[in-house]
Amino acid sequence: MIDDLYQEVILEAYANPKNTGKLDSFDVHFAERNASCGDQIEVFLKFDDANKVKAVSWIGVGCAISMACASVLSEEMKGKNREEIAALNKVTLEEMLGIHGISIGREKCLLLALTAFQKAITK
Amino acid sequence: MFDVSKIRQDFPILTREVHDKPLIYLDNGATSQKPNQVIDAISDYYRNHNANVHRGVHQLGDESTQLFHKSRRTIAHFFGAESDELVVVRNTTEAINQIAYSWGDQHLQADQVILTTELEHHSNMVPWQQLAHRKAARVMHVPVLENGLLDQDVFQHILNDEQVALFVCSHVSNTLGTRNPVEQMSEQLKQKHPNAKILIDGAQAAPHLAIHFDHSPFDFYAVSAHKMLGPMGVGALLVKRAVLEQLSPFLFGGGMINEVTLDDATWADDIEDRFTAGTPDVAGLVGWAAACEYLKAIGMKEVEEYDNTLVRAAVKKLSKVPEVQVVGIIDSAHLAQRVGAVSFLYKEIHAHDVGQILDSEGVAVRTGHHCTMPLHHKFGWPATVRVSFQIYNTVEELDVLVEALEKVKKVFRR
């Protein structure tokens, strides 16, 4: 189970996170925290004329799961429109990261970045 | 003679496995496991004596009421208090809120100071923020130093300069395990501010230390059963008799009244009844009394000494792990002031990941901010790993913990 959780996709994304930092120019941003463990993330999105994500970035502090998920998810964001972002869920995240059935205790870690991105586009 | 192997036989859950490994339960600060004596007492109550208290004129009603009173007495005496000084609540959090409403709303004046500390659990922080908002009062905090101790100089300055009406402090910090010198601080406070009231959060002290409430300078003392081998859902607010009359009920309903008309009501003279609105958790109280008897039979002096053995062993063993930084009291001269818990940071690896990997080795710990966000912010800790003890833990289990920490390195540096 532990090998399933901490496999290469997550360890690699955690060690070398992509799209970190704050965009110079962005259309929406949102700061989200996981109140139960203190993990924090702020996400930034810029859309093109076709309403698709042109640029994405994030800044965060947290565990390997939440940070790896933020990195992988930020890559997935590129080119997506608001409806496609809104349609993402726990199952799609698990598929992206190759995790099978995250435990209840780590679900919020997995969902932190997605929650931030989804709140950013709806606020 | 303290015999941990004999004690372990009383706790059925300790025989189970987690992820095919023997369970090593080091999350006792969150809740303790329960011995057969407690489980059986609760089971016996429901199997043989269950009925509502103070109501039915029938045999079971009498038995249940008698068990309720007997359990209250046992619990109150365990803490060095009398039965009529014990208000039954759900947990420490409710006890603290009870004081905020029952005493604070009645007696606190605008601009007066509620004095607390930076290392409190959120449950001993948020109720006072809210009370201060309601009453236009002020909350001030005794700082915590990096060595885990409260800054006594600042405490003295506040006593000299401010109108302190209420002092609220944890007896033992849930995150750092610091045993705060609450007796000394309370004496000093009473000298300067004789009318000030003192509430001590005893949630993390009661499982490990003997409490002598009637010989203490405290006005109020709050505890939970479930951290001291008893069941979840029941706790107590101990209140000195002289102060009880100053409290107003804050939960209203059946059981706590003297007379009710369509427009108004008067409160029961009996303190025990006045603060018990609705049906109490009788089985919970019966189980808690069994836990008190269990601890009493071992002896709280022995319990305290054994806890300190585990604390010292944990600090020593964890300090030898190069990636680990133990937070709070670590120097052996002050380790007698550390009770129940040892928290640490693991270099470059988040506490959640450490906890998850420890779990895969059967070791249960707490990770996160442990409901002490301001404390974690102050020292820049994103999250910590906490190991916390009970009488059934062993020094050998700490060796397994240290071995399990090796796996953290393997997973993240492979």
Chai-1 contact restraints between the chains, C-beta under 6 A:
chainA,res_idxA,chainB,res_idxB,connection_type,confidence,min_distance_angstrom,max_distance_angstrom,comment,restraint_id
A,I2,B,S360,contact,1.0,0.0,6.0,A-B,restraint_1
A,Y6,B,V411,contact,1.0,0.0,6.0,A-B,restraint_2
A,C37,B,H352,contact,1.0,0.0,6.0,A-B,restraint_3
A,C37,B,G368,contact,1.0,0.0,6.0,A-B,restraint_4
A,C37,B,A383,contact,1.0,0.0,6.0,A-B,restraint_5
A,G38,B,H369,contact,1.0,0.0,6.0,A-B,restraint_6
A,G38,B,A383,contact,1.0,0.0,6.0,A-B,restraint_7
A,V61,B,P382,contact,1.0,0.0,6.0,A-B,restraint_8
A,C63,B,H350,contact,1.0,0.0,6.0,A-B,restraint_9
A,C63,B,H352,contact,1.0,0.0,6.0,A-B,restraint_10
A,C63,B,D353,contact,1.0,0.0,6.0,A-B,restraint_11
A,A64,B,D353,contact,1.0,0.0,6.0,A-B,restraint_12
